[in-house]
Amino acid sequence: GAVVSQHPSRVICKSGTSVKIECRSLDFQATTMFWYRQFPKQSLMLMATSNEGSKATYEQGVEKDKFLINHASLTLSTLTVTSAHPEDSSFYICSARNMGSGLPDTQYFGPGTRLTVL
Amino acid sequence: GQNIDQPTEMTATEGAIVQINCTYQTSGFNGLFWYQQHAGEAPTFLSYNVLDGLEEKGRFSSFLSRSKGYSYLLLKELQMKDSASYLCAVRSNYGGATNKLIFGTGTLLAVQP
């Protein structure tokens, strides 16, 4: 149980284009999902908290107009990187909170999306 | 501010025991997690502590002292596949936030034959 998927796993795009990344909780409902970014040899940095049916909460320094988050259902959140630039190249990872089945309030991570902007 | 410190790298021998330390200064502490991350992959959940003491889970154990802002992850009977980064993460509800995780920089463990 507690499986989270992400799509695509890898994407290469040209500078100026937009890229959408999907995050799905496959076997549980997730009212809250999180989006992280990880640069090489660095730890995960929280970008935003995505709540189903409401606006996302962005961390300080993260541009909400550039990183659009939509959490339209209890199993799906999307992150759209708009007008991507080479400095946006990174490993983007989502996680979903599993509040059920007696487990501690634990975040389960998707496999990540490697974005390369040329 | 929120600050989590871990050693950057550690090396250990197959079959041995290794302890990875984590110290933190955070507001709104609401639990501490350890994750394992292999290169290019997402983190996988290892352990969770919210009360002081030791939590044991097979070859992995995690300890927490809230008064000292200190945790460690203990790995026994090391195997080559344990070579990975180990991330210490503090859950915080500071400022009414939705229990977000704040990650340390991770400790890259190399297990040698």
Interface residues (C-beta under 8 A of the other chain):
Chain A: T32 F34 Q42 S43 L44 M45 L46 T49 N51 T57 F91 I93 S95 R97 P104 D105 T106 Q107 Y108 F109 G110 P111 G112 R114
Chain B: G31 F33 Y35 G40 E41 A42 P43 T44 F45 Y48 V50 L87 R91 A97 T98 N99 K100 L101 I102 F103 G104 T105 G106
